[in-house]
Amino acid sequence: MIAIGIPNGMEWVIILVVVLLLFGHRLPGMARSLGSGITEFKRGLKDGAGKDDQKPPTDAGVPPPKA
């Protein structure tokens, strides 16, 4: 009976080589995309940090003016 388990040392190297051969040309673009996504997320957190505290008060009982 063949035992199937977690890959060990040399098996991980072979898996890594196969993944690099298959997806090596896509890795720089994926890394660039991930980096710009993280940068945009941090910028959004910084820009939107205090906006909820600065909302002008609203008059709940007064209807809006008709145009």
PQR file of N, CA, C, O and H, with PARSE charges and radii, in Angstrom:
ATOM      1  N   MET A   1       0.840  -1.168   0.000 -0.4000 1.5000
ATOM      2  CA  MET A   1       0.000   0.000   0.000 -0.0000 2.0000
ATOM      3  C   MET A   1       0.898   1.249   0.000  0.5500 1.7000
ATOM      4  O   MET A   1       1.909   1.279   0.702 -0.5500 1.4000
ATOM      5  N   ILE A   2       0.536   2.277  -0.781 -0.4000 1.5000
ATOM      6  CA  ILE A   2       1.322   3.503  -0.885 -0.0000 2.0000
ATOM      7  C   ILE A   2       0.805   4.510   0.136  0.5500 1.7000
ATOM      8  O   ILE A   2      -0.393   4.786   0.198 -0.5500 1.4000
ATOM      9  H   ILE A   2      -0.285   2.253  -1.351  0.4000 1.0000
ATOM     10  N   ALA A   3       1.700   5.045   0.920 -0.4000 1.5000
ATOM     11  CA  ALA A   3       1.327   6.051   1.914 -0.0000 2.0000
ATOM     12  C   ALA A   3       1.460   7.438   1.293  0.5500 1.7000
ATOM     13  O   ALA A   3       2.513   7.792   0.763 -0.5500 1.4000
ATOM     14  H   ALA A   3       2.673   4.821   0.869  0.4000 1.0000
ATOM     15  N   ILE A   4       0.407   8.201   1.361 -0.4000 1.5000
ATOM     16  CA  ILE A   4       0.423   9.574   0.852 -0.0000 2.0000
ATOM     17  C   ILE A   4       0.432  10.505   2.052  0.5500 1.7000
ATOM     18  O   ILE A   4      -0.457  10.446   2.901 -0.5500 1.4000
ATOM     19  H   ILE A   4      -0.449   7.913   1.791  0.4000 1.0000
ATOM     20  N   GLY A   5       1.433  11.357   2.118 -0.4000 1.5000
ATOM     21  CA  GLY A   5       1.558  12.247   3.258 -0.0000 2.0000
ATOM     22  C   GLY A   5       2.019  13.617   2.842  0.5500 1.7000
ATOM     23  O   GLY A   5       1.909  14.000   1.678 -0.5500 1.4000
ATOM     24  H   GLY A   5       2.155  11.405   1.428  0.4000 1.0000
ATOM     25  N   ILE A   6       2.530  14.345   3.792 -0.4000 1.5000
ATOM     26  CA  ILE A   6       3.024  15.689   3.561 -0.0000 2.0000
ATOM     27  C   ILE A   6       4.376  15.612   2.846  0.5500 1.7000
ATOM     28  O   ILE A   6       5.231  14.819   3.240 -0.5500 1.4000
ATOM     29  H   ILE A   6       2.620  14.033   4.738  0.4000 1.0000
ATOM     30  N   PRO A   7       4.583  16.424   1.800 -0.5600 1.5000
ATOM     31  CA  PRO A   7       5.864  16.392   1.079  0.2800 2.0000
ATOM     32  C   PRO A   7       7.034  16.793   1.984  0.5500 1.7000
ATOM     33  O   PRO A   7       6.898  17.648   2.860 -0.5500 1.4000
ATOM     34  N   ASN A   8       8.175  16.160   1.753 -0.4000 1.5000
ATOM     35  CA  ASN A   8       9.378  16.453   2.520 -0.0000 2.0000
ATOM     36  C   ASN A   8      10.355  17.245   1.667  0.5500 1.7000
ATOM     37  O   ASN A   8       9.997  17.654   0.563 -0.5500 1.4000
ATOM     38  H   ASN A   8       8.286  15.465   1.043  0.4000 1.0000
ATOM     39  N   GLY A   9      11.556  17.471   2.128 -0.4000 1.5000
ATOM     40  CA  GLY A   9      12.579  18.326   1.540 -0.0000 2.0000
ATOM     41  C   GLY A   9      12.668  18.377   0.033  0.5500 1.7000
ATOM     42  O   GLY A   9      12.348  19.400  -0.572 -0.5500 1.4000
ATOM     43  H   GLY A   9      11.847  17.138   3.024  0.4000 1.0000
ATOM     44  N   MET A  10      13.102  17.279  -0.590 -0.4000 1.5000
ATOM     45  CA  MET A  10      13.323  17.281  -2.038 -0.0000 2.0000
ATOM     46  C   MET A  10      11.996  17.414  -2.796  0.5500 1.7000
ATOM     47  O   MET A  10      11.970  17.985  -3.887 -0.5500 1.4000
ATOM     48  H   MET A  10      13.362  16.448  -0.098  0.4000 1.0000
ATOM     49  N   GLU A  11      10.928  16.911  -2.252 -0.4000 1.5000
ATOM     50  CA  GLU A  11       9.624  17.027  -2.907 -0.0000 2.0000
ATOM     51  C   GLU A  11       9.171  18.484  -2.982  0.5500 1.7000
ATOM     52  O   GLU A  11       8.577  18.901  -3.976 -0.5500 1.4000
ATOM     53  H   GLU A  11      10.949  16.448  -1.366  0.4000 1.0000
ATOM     54  N   TRP A  12       9.455  19.264  -1.923 -0.4000 1.5000
ATOM     55  CA  TRP A  12       9.119  20.691  -1.946 -0.0000 2.0000
ATOM     56  C   TRP A  12       9.932  21.426  -3.004  0.5500 1.7000
ATOM     57  O   TRP A  12       9.423  22.341  -3.651 -0.5500 1.4000
ATOM     58  H   TRP A  12       9.938  18.926  -1.115  0.4000 1.0000
ATOM     59  N   VAL A  13      11.181  21.037  -3.184 -0.4000 1.5000
ATOM     60  CA  VAL A  13      12.026  21.662  -4.201 -0.0000 2.0000
ATOM     61  C   VAL A  13      11.451  21.390  -5.587  0.5500 1.7000
ATOM     62  O   VAL A  13      11.377  22.295  -6.418 -0.5500 1.4000
ATOM     63  H   VAL A  13      11.594  20.294  -2.659  0.4000 1.0000
ATOM     64  N   ILE A  14      11.048  20.155  -5.836 -0.4000 1.5000
ATOM     65  CA  ILE A  14      10.470  19.798  -7.128 -0.0000 2.0000
ATOM     66  C   ILE A  14       9.169  20.560  -7.360  0.5500 1.7000
ATOM     67  O   ILE A  14       8.933  21.056  -8.462 -0.5500 1.4000
ATOM     68  H   ILE A  14      11.108  19.420  -5.161  0.4000 1.0000
ATOM     69  N   ILE A  15       8.329  20.659  -6.345 -0.4000 1.5000
ATOM     70  CA  ILE A  15       7.065  21.412  -6.468 -0.0000 2.0000
ATOM     71  C   ILE A  15       7.351  22.876  -6.766  0.5500 1.7000
ATOM     72  O   ILE A  15       6.684  23.475  -7.610 -0.5500 1.4000
ATOM     73  H   ILE A  15       8.520  20.257  -5.450  0.4000 1.0000
ATOM     74  N   LEU A  16       8.332  23.461  -6.088 -0.4000 1.5000
ATOM     75  CA  LEU A  16       8.694  24.860  -6.311 -0.0000 2.0000
ATOM     76  C   LEU A  16       9.200  25.089  -7.731  0.5500 1.7000
ATOM     77  O   LEU A  16       8.851  26.087  -8.361 -0.5500 1.4000
ATOM     78  H   LEU A  16       8.874  22.975  -5.403  0.4000 1.0000
ATOM     79  N   VAL A  17      10.015  24.176  -8.235 -0.4000 1.5000
ATOM     80  CA  VAL A  17      10.526  24.306  -9.598 -0.0000 2.0000
ATOM     81  C   VAL A  17       9.384  24.229 -10.606  0.5500 1.7000
ATOM     82  O   VAL A  17       9.353  25.007 -11.559 -0.5500 1.4000
ATOM     83  H   VAL A  17      10.299  23.366  -7.723  0.4000 1.0000
ATOM     84  N   VAL A  18       8.458  23.316 -10.412 -0.4000 1.5000
ATOM     85  CA  VAL A  18       7.316  23.183 -11.325 -0.0000 2.0000
ATOM     86  C   VAL A  18       6.454  24.446 -11.298  0.5500 1.7000
ATOM     87  O   VAL A  18       6.026  24.927 -12.347 -0.5500 1.4000
ATOM     88  H   VAL A  18       8.483  22.684  -9.638  0.4000 1.0000
ATOM     89  N   VAL A  19       6.201  24.981 -10.111 -0.4000 1.5000
ATOM     90  CA  VAL A  19       5.392  26.202  -9.993 -0.0000 2.0000
ATOM     91  C   VAL A  19       6.093  27.374 -10.673  0.5500 1.7000
ATOM     92  O   VAL A  19       5.452  28.161 -11.370 -0.5500 1.4000
ATOM     93  H   VAL A  19       6.550  24.591  -9.258  0.4000 1.0000
ATOM     94  N   LEU A  20       7.397  27.493 -10.474 -0.4000 1.5000
ATOM     95  CA  LEU A  20       8.141  28.579 -11.126 -0.0000 2.0000
ATOM     96  C   LEU A  20       8.143  28.434 -12.640  0.5500 1.7000
ATOM     97  O   LEU A  20       8.056  29.433 -13.354 -0.5500 1.4000
ATOM     98  H   LEU A  20       7.918  26.854  -9.908  0.4000 1.0000
ATOM     99  N   LEU A  21       8.242  27.208 -13.142 -0.4000 1.5000
ATOM    100  CA  LEU A  21       8.205  26.991 -14.592 -0.0000 2.0000
ATOM    101  C   LEU A  21       6.834  27.342 -15.170  0.5500 1.7000
ATOM    102  O   LEU A  21       6.742  27.905 -16.261 -0.5500 1.4000
ATOM    103  H   LEU A  21       8.313  26.396 -12.563  0.4000 1.0000
ATOM    104  N   LEU A  22       5.781  27.011 -14.446 -0.4000 1.5000
ATOM    105  CA  LEU A  22       4.432  27.260 -14.945 -0.0000 2.0000
ATOM    106  C   LEU A  22       4.016  28.723 -14.813  0.5500 1.7000
ATOM    107  O   LEU A  22       3.405  29.283 -15.723 -0.5500 1.4000
ATOM    108  H   LEU A  22       5.855  26.553 -13.560  0.4000 1.0000
ATOM    109  N   PHE A  23       4.350  29.341 -13.678 -0.4000 1.5000
ATOM    110  CA  PHE A  23       3.841  30.682 -13.376 -0.0000 2.0000
ATOM    111  C   PHE A  23       4.932  31.735 -13.243  0.5500 1.7000
ATOM    112  O   PHE A  23       4.638  32.845 -12.799 -0.5500 1.4000
ATOM    113  H   PHE A  23       4.847  28.886 -12.939  0.4000 1.0000
ATOM    114  N   GLY A  24       6.161  31.444 -13.602 -0.4000 1.5000
ATOM    115  CA  GLY A  24       7.282  32.366 -13.415 -0.0000 2.0000
ATOM    116  C   GLY A  24       7.109  33.687 -14.125  0.5500 1.7000
ATOM    117  O   GLY A  24       7.479  34.728 -13.581 -0.5500 1.4000
ATOM    118  H   GLY A  24       6.399  30.542 -13.963  0.4000 1.0000
ATOM    119  N   HIS A  25       6.557  33.676 -15.327 -0.4000 1.5000
ATOM    120  CA  HIS A  25       6.396  34.922 -16.084 -0.0000 2.0000
ATOM    121  C   HIS A  25       5.270  35.786 -15.521  0.5500 1.7000
ATOM    122  O   HIS A  25       5.220  36.981 -15.813 -0.5500 1.4000
ATOM    123  H   HIS A  25       6.257  32.831 -15.769  0.4000 1.0000
ATOM    124  N   ARG A  26       4.379  35.224 -14.736 -0.4000 1.5000
ATOM    125  CA  ARG A  26       3.263  35.990 -14.155 -0.0000 2.0000
ATOM    126  C   ARG A  26       3.595  36.572 -12.780  0.5500 1.7000
ATOM    127  O   ARG A  26       2.921  37.496 -12.324 -0.5500 1.4000
ATOM    128  H   ARG A  26       4.420  34.254 -14.499  0.4000 1.0000
ATOM    129  N   LEU A  27       4.618  36.047 -12.120 -0.4000 1.5000
ATOM    130  CA  LEU A  27       4.917  36.465 -10.749 -0.0000 2.0000
ATOM    131  C   LEU A  27       5.252  37.951 -10.609  0.5500 1.7000
ATOM    132  O   LEU A  27       4.751  38.569  -9.670 -0.5500 1.4000
ATOM    133  H   LEU A  27       5.165  35.296 -12.491  0.4000 1.0000
ATOM    134  N   PRO A  28       6.059  38.567 -11.469 -0.5600 1.5000
ATOM    135  CA  PRO A  28       6.334  40.000 -11.296  0.2800 2.0000
ATOM    136  C   PRO A  28       5.070  40.855 -11.410  0.5500 1.7000
ATOM    137  O   PRO A  28       4.894  41.803 -10.644 -0.5500 1.4000
ATOM    138  N   GLY A  29       4.205  40.534 -12.344 -0.4000 1.5000
ATOM    139  CA  GLY A  29       2.960  41.293 -12.483 -0.0000 2.0000
ATOM    140  C   GLY A  29       2.039  41.114 -11.284  0.5500 1.7000
ATOM    141  O   GLY A  29       1.392  42.060 -10.836 -0.5500 1.4000
ATOM    142  H   GLY A  29       4.347  39.764 -12.966  0.4000 1.0000
ATOM    143  N   MET A  30       1.988  39.882 -10.769 -0.4000 1.5000
ATOM    144  CA  MET A  30       1.154  39.633  -9.595 -0.0000 2.0000
ATOM    145  C   MET A  30       1.697  40.365  -8.380  0.5500 1.7000
ATOM    146  O   MET A  30       0.924  40.919  -7.599 -0.5500 1.4000
ATOM    147  H   MET A  30       2.513  39.113 -11.133  0.4000 1.0000
ATOM    148  N   ALA A  31       3.010  40.378  -8.207 -0.4000 1.5000
ATOM    149  CA  ALA A  31       3.630  41.084  -7.077 -0.0000 2.0000
ATOM    150  C   ALA A  31       3.402  42.586  -7.191  0.5500 1.7000
ATOM    151  O   ALA A  31       3.125  43.253  -6.194 -0.5500 1.4000
ATOM    152  H   ALA A  31       3.638  39.928  -8.841  0.4000 1.0000
ATOM    153  N   ARG A  32       3.518  43.118  -8.409 -0.4000 1.5000
ATOM    154  CA  ARG A  32       3.285  44.548  -8.633 -0.0000 2.0000
ATOM    155  C   ARG A  32       1.836  44.903  -8.317  0.5500 1.7000
ATOM    156  O   ARG A  32       1.564  45.928  -7.691 -0.5500 1.4000
ATOM    157  H   ARG A  32       3.743  42.576  -9.219  0.4000 1.0000
ATOM    158  N   SER A  33       0.919  44.063  -8.747 -0.4000 1.5000
ATOM    159  CA  SER A  33      -0.498  44.297  -8.497 -0.0000 2.0000
ATOM    160  C   SER A  33      -0.809  44.235  -7.003  0.5500 1.7000
ATOM    161  O   SER A  33      -1.566  45.059  -6.491 -0.5500 1.4000
ATOM    162  H   SER A  33       1.139  43.231  -9.256  0.4000 1.0000
ATOM    163  N   LEU A  34      -0.235  43.276  -6.316 -0.4000 1.5000
ATOM    164  CA  LEU A  34      -0.440  43.150  -4.879 -0.0000 2.0000
ATOM    165  C   LEU A  34       0.114  44.372  -4.146  0.5500 1.7000
ATOM    166  O   LEU A  34      -0.526  44.891  -3.232 -0.5500 1.4000
ATOM    167  H   LEU A  34       0.380  42.606  -6.733  0.4000 1.0000
ATOM    168  N   GLY A  35       1.285  44.826  -4.539 -0.4000 1.5000
ATOM    169  CA  GLY A  35       1.889  46.007  -3.908 -0.0000 2.0000
ATOM    170  C   GLY A  35       1.068  47.261  -4.124  0.5500 1.7000
ATOM    171  O   GLY A  35       0.887  48.050  -3.196 -0.5500 1.4000
ATOM    172  H   GLY A  35       1.805  44.404  -5.282  0.4000 1.0000
ATOM    173  N   SER A  36       0.562  47.459  -5.351 -0.4000 1.5000
ATOM    174  CA  SER A  36      -0.253  48.656  -5.593 -0.0000 2.0000
ATOM    175  C   SER A  36      -1.591  48.558  -4.864  0.5500 1.7000
ATOM    176  O   SER A  36      -2.140  49.576  -4.445 -0.5500 1.4000
ATOM    177  H   SER A  36       0.709  46.818  -6.104  0.4000 1.0000
ATOM    178  N   GLY A  37      -2.115  47.355  -4.711 -0.4000 1.5000
ATOM    179  CA  GLY A  37      -3.357  47.183  -3.955 -0.0000 2.0000
ATOM    180  C   GLY A  37      -3.176  47.525  -2.489  0.5500 1.7000
ATOM    181  O   GLY A  37      -4.036  48.167  -1.886 -0.5500 1.4000
ATOM    182  H   GLY A  37      -1.668  46.528  -5.052  0.4000 1.0000
ATOM    183  N   ILE A  38      -2.061  47.099  -1.913 -0.4000 1.5000
ATOM    184  CA  ILE A  38      -1.771  47.412  -0.511 -0.0000 2.0000
ATOM    185  C   ILE A  38      -1.576  48.911  -0.335  0.5500 1.7000
ATOM    186  O   ILE A  38      -2.064  49.496   0.632 -0.5500 1.4000
ATOM    187  H   ILE A  38      -1.363  46.578  -2.403  0.4000 1.0000
ATOM    188  N   THR A  39      -0.856  49.535  -1.275 -0.4000 1.5000
ATOM    189  CA  THR A  39      -0.637  50.978  -1.213 -0.0000 2.0000
ATOM    190  C   THR A  39      -1.959  51.735  -1.296  0.5500 1.7000
ATOM    191  O   THR A  39      -2.177  52.683  -0.541 -0.5500 1.4000
ATOM    192  H   THR A  39      -0.459  49.059  -2.060  0.4000 1.0000
ATOM    193  N   GLU A  40      -2.836  51.330  -2.198 -0.4000 1.5000
ATOM    194  CA  GLU A  40      -4.142  51.977  -2.334 -0.0000 2.0000
ATOM    195  C   GLU A  40      -4.985  51.787  -1.076  0.5500 1.7000
ATOM    196  O   GLU A  40      -5.689  52.707  -0.657 -0.5500 1.4000
ATOM    197  H   GLU A  40      -2.660  50.560  -2.811  0.4000 1.0000
ATOM    198  N   PHE A  41      -4.919  50.604  -0.473 -0.4000 1.5000
ATOM    199  CA  PHE A  41      -5.659  50.339   0.762 -0.0000 2.0000
ATOM    200  C   PHE A  41      -5.175  51.243   1.890  0.5500 1.7000
ATOM    201  O   PHE A  41      -5.984  51.822   2.614 -0.5500 1.4000
ATOM    202  H   PHE A  41      -4.348  49.858  -0.814  0.4000 1.0000
ATOM    203  N   LYS A  42      -3.855  51.366   2.041 -0.4000 1.5000
ATOM    204  CA  LYS A  42      -3.310  52.233   3.092 -0.0000 2.0000
ATOM    205  C   LYS A  42      -3.672  53.693   2.842  0.5500 1.7000
ATOM    206  O   LYS A  42      -3.972  54.425   3.785 -0.5500 1.4000
ATOM    207  H   LYS A  42      -3.198  50.895   1.452  0.4000 1.0000
ATOM    208  N   ARG A  43      -3.648  54.125   1.576 -0.4000 1.5000
ATOM    209  CA  ARG A  43      -4.021  55.496   1.241 -0.0000 2.0000
ATOM    210  C   ARG A  43      -5.494  55.745   1.581  0.5500 1.7000
ATOM    211  O   ARG A  43      -5.851  56.810   2.086 -0.5500 1.4000
ATOM    212  H   ARG A  43      -3.404  53.531   0.810  0.4000 1.0000
ATOM    213  N   GLY A  44      -6.331  54.765   1.304 -0.4000 1.5000
ATOM    214  CA  GLY A  44      -7.743  54.893   1.622 -0.0000 2.0000
ATOM    215  C   GLY A  44      -7.987  54.970   3.122  0.5500 1.7000
ATOM    216  O   GLY A  44      -8.848  55.724   3.576 -0.5500 1.4000
ATOM    217  H   GLY A  44      -6.041  53.900   0.894  0.4000 1.0000
ATOM    218  N   LEU A  45      -7.239  54.199   3.884 -0.4000 1.5000
ATOM    219  CA  LEU A  45      -7.365  54.267   5.337 -0.0000 2.0000
ATOM    220  C   LEU A  45      -6.939  55.631   5.859  0.5500 1.7000
ATOM    221  O   LEU A  45      -7.578  56.196   6.747 -0.5500 1.4000
ATOM    222  H   LEU A  45      -6.540  53.587   3.515  0.4000 1.0000
ATOM    223  N   LYS A  46      -5.844  56.159   5.294 -0.4000 1.5000
ATOM    224  CA  LYS A  46      -5.336  57.452   5.760 -0.0000 2.0000
ATOM    225  C   LYS A  46      -6.286  58.586   5.369  0.5500 1.7000
ATOM    226  O   LYS A  46      -6.550  59.476   6.177 -0.5500 1.4000
ATOM    227  H   LYS A  46      -5.325  55.700   4.573  0.4000 1.0000
ATOM    228  N   ASP A  47      -6.799  58.562   4.139 -0.4000 1.5000
ATOM    229  CA  ASP A  47      -7.678  59.630   3.665 -0.0000 2.0000
ATOM    230  C   ASP A  47      -9.047  59.585   4.335  0.5500 1.7000
ATOM    231  O   ASP A  47      -9.645  60.634   4.573 -0.5500 1.4000
ATOM    232  H   ASP A  47      -6.584  57.839   3.482  0.4000 1.0000
ATOM    233  N   GLY A  48      -9.545  58.424   4.637 -0.4000 1.5000
ATOM    234  CA  GLY A  48     -10.887  58.301   5.194 -0.0000 2.0000
ATOM    235  C   GLY A  48     -10.918  58.167   6.694  0.5500 1.7000
ATOM    236  O   GLY A  48     -11.960  57.823   7.252 -0.5500 1.4000
ATOM    237  H   GLY A  48      -9.060  57.572   4.444  0.4000 1.0000
ATOM    238  N   ALA A  49      -9.810  58.427   7.374 -0.4000 1.5000
ATOM    239  CA  ALA A  49      -9.721  58.174   8.810 -0.0000 2.0000
ATOM    240  C   ALA A  49     -10.662  59.048   9.627  0.5500 1.7000
ATOM    241  O   ALA A  49     -11.326  58.537  10.528 -0.5500 1.4000
ATOM    242  H   ALA A  49      -8.964  58.706   6.921  0.4000 1.0000
ATOM    243  N   GLY A  50     -10.745  60.350   9.346 -0.4000 1.5000
ATOM    244  CA  GLY A  50     -11.537  61.225  10.192 -0.0000 2.0000
ATOM    245  C   GLY A  50     -12.783  61.768   9.532  0.5500 1.7000
ATOM    246  O   GLY A  50     -13.388  62.694  10.072 -0.5500 1.4000
ATOM    247  H   GLY A  50     -10.206  60.766   8.614  0.4000 1.0000
ATOM    248  N   LYS A  51     -13.189  61.258   8.426 -0.4000 1.5000
ATOM    249  CA  LYS A  51     -14.319  61.831   7.695 -0.0000 2.0000
ATOM    250  C   LYS A  51     -15.643  61.613   8.401  0.5500 1.7000
ATOM    251  O   LYS A  51     -16.539  62.449   8.280 -0.5500 1.4000
ATOM    252  H   LYS A  51     -12.698  60.505   7.988  0.4000 1.0000
ATOM    253  N   ASP A  52     -15.800  60.513   9.137 -0.4000 1.5000
ATOM    254  CA  ASP A  52     -17.059  60.269   9.833 -0.0000 2.0000
ATOM    255  C   ASP A  52     -17.262  61.256  10.981  0.5500 1.7000
ATOM    256  O   ASP A  52     -18.399  61.592  11.313 -0.5500 1.4000
ATOM    257  H   ASP A  52     -15.072  59.834   9.235  0.4000 1.0000
ATOM    258  N   ASP A  53     -16.183  61.717  11.582 -0.4000 1.5000
ATOM    259  CA  ASP A  53     -16.285  62.655  12.692 -0.0000 2.0000
ATOM    260  C   ASP A  53     -16.595  64.068  12.223  0.5500 1.7000
ATOM    261  O   ASP A  53     -17.033  64.883  13.035 -0.5500 1.4000
ATOM    262  H   ASP A  53     -15.260  61.444  11.312  0.4000 1.0000
ATOM    263  N   GLN A  54     -16.392  64.396  10.964 -0.4000 1.5000
ATOM    264  CA  GLN A  54     -16.521  65.759  10.473 -0.0000 2.0000
ATOM    265  C   GLN A  54     -17.808  65.993   9.685  0.5500 1.7000
ATOM    266  O   GLN A  54     -17.909  66.989   8.970 -0.5500 1.4000
ATOM    267  H   GLN A  54     -16.036  63.735  10.304  0.4000 1.0000
ATOM    268  N   LYS A  55     -18.791  65.105   9.797 -0.4000 1.5000
ATOM    269  CA  LYS A  55     -20.043  65.299   9.069 -0.0000 2.0000
ATOM    270  C   LYS A  55     -20.801  66.489   9.655  0.5500 1.7000
ATOM    271  O   LYS A  55     -20.850  66.652  10.874 -0.5500 1.4000
ATOM    272  H   LYS A  55     -18.709  64.295  10.378  0.4000 1.0000
ATOM    273  N   PRO A  56     -21.384  67.308   8.808 -0.5600 1.5000
ATOM    274  CA  PRO A  56     -22.166  68.426   9.335  0.2800 2.0000
ATOM    275  C   PRO A  56     -23.458  67.914   9.976  0.5500 1.7000
ATOM    276  O   PRO A  56     -23.988  66.882   9.563 -0.5500 1.4000
ATOM    277  N   PRO A  57     -23.960  68.624  10.973 -0.5600 1.5000
ATOM    278  CA  PRO A  57     -25.199  68.186  11.608  0.2800 2.0000
ATOM    279  C   PRO A  57     -26.359  68.288  10.626  0.5500 1.7000
ATOM    280  O   PRO A  57     -26.400  69.187   9.786 -0.5500 1.4000
ATOM    281  N   THR A  58     -27.284  67.369  10.742 -0.4000 1.5000
ATOM    282  CA  THR A  58     -28.452  67.373   9.867 -0.0000 2.0000
ATOM    283  C   THR A  58     -29.686  67.744  10.671  0.5500 1.7000
ATOM    284  O   THR A  58     -29.780  67.428  11.857 -0.5500 1.4000
ATOM    285  H   THR A  58     -27.250  66.639  11.424  0.4000 1.0000
ATOM    286  N   ASP A  59     -30.619  68.407  10.034 -0.4000 1.5000
ATOM    287  CA  ASP A  59     -31.884  68.735  10.667 -0.0000 2.0000
ATOM    288  C   ASP A  59     -32.864  67.614  10.322  0.5500 1.7000
ATOM    289  O   ASP A  59     -33.331  67.516   9.187 -0.5500 1.4000
ATOM    290  H   ASP A  59     -30.542  68.664   9.071  0.4000 1.0000
ATOM    291  N   ALA A  60     -33.170  66.773  11.306 -0.4000 1.5000
ATOM    292  CA  ALA A  60     -33.992  65.597  11.051 -0.0000 2.0000
ATOM    293  C   ALA A  60     -35.443  65.959  10.786  0.5500 1.7000
ATOM    294  O   ALA A  60     -36.100  65.277   9.998 -0.5500 1.4000
ATOM    295  H   ALA A  60     -32.791  66.853  12.228  0.4000 1.0000
ATOM    296  N   GLY A  61     -35.979  67.022  11.421 -0.4000 1.5000
ATOM    297  CA  GLY A  61     -37.387  67.338  11.289 -0.0000 2.0000
ATOM    298  C   GLY A  61     -37.708  68.292  10.155  0.5500 1.7000
ATOM    299  O   GLY A  61     -38.881  68.473   9.828 -0.5500 1.4000
ATOM    300  H   GLY A  61     -35.446  67.576  12.060  0.4000 1.0000
ATOM    301  N   VAL A  62     -36.709  68.907   9.544 -0.4000 1.5000
ATOM    302  CA  VAL A  62     -36.935  69.899   8.512 -0.0000 2.0000
ATOM    303  C   VAL A  62     -36.818  69.233   7.138  0.5500 1.7000
ATOM    304  O   VAL A  62     -35.795  68.620   6.833 -0.5500 1.4000
ATOM    305  H   VAL A  62     -35.756  68.760   9.809  0.4000 1.0000
ATOM    306  N   PRO A  63     -37.869  69.352   6.301 -0.5600 1.5000
ATOM    307  CA  PRO A  63     -37.764  68.761   4.964  0.2800 2.0000
ATOM    308  C   PRO A  63     -36.806  69.559   4.103  0.5500 1.7000
ATOM    309  O   PRO A  63     -36.609  70.750   4.344 -0.5500 1.4000
ATOM    310  N   PRO A  64     -36.202  68.924   3.097 -0.5600 1.5000
ATOM    311  CA  PRO A  64     -35.279  69.659   2.220  0.2800 2.0000
ATOM    312  C   PRO A  64     -36.018  70.691   1.375  0.5500 1.7000
ATOM    313  O   PRO A  64     -37.189  70.497   1.050 -0.5500 1.4000
ATOM    314  N   PRO A  65     -35.349  71.784   1.017 -0.5600 1.5000
ATOM    315  CA  PRO A  65     -36.009  72.826   0.224  0.2800 2.0000
ATOM    316  C   PRO A  65     -36.350  72.308  -1.187  0.5500 1.7000
ATOM    317  O   PRO A  65     -35.622  71.506  -1.771 -0.5500 1.4000
ATOM    318  N   LYS A  66     -37.469  72.795  -1.699 -0.4000 1.5000
ATOM    319  CA  LYS A  66     -37.892  72.401  -3.047 -0.0000 2.0000
ATOM    320  C   LYS A  66     -37.233  73.304  -4.070  0.5500 1.7000
ATOM    321  O   LYS A  66     -37.121  74.515  -3.877 -0.5500 1.4000
ATOM    322  H   LYS A  66     -38.060  73.447  -1.224  0.4000 1.0000
ATOM    323  N   ALA A  67     -36.802  72.698  -5.153 -0.4000 1.5000
ATOM    324  CA  ALA A  67     -36.122  73.478  -6.186 -0.0000 2.0000
ATOM    325  C   ALA A  67     -37.088  73.921  -7.260  0.5500 1.7000
ATOM    326  O   ALA A  67     -36.688  74.590  -8.213 -0.5500 1.4000
ATOM    327  H   ALA A  67     -36.893  71.715  -5.310  0.4000 1.0000
TER
END
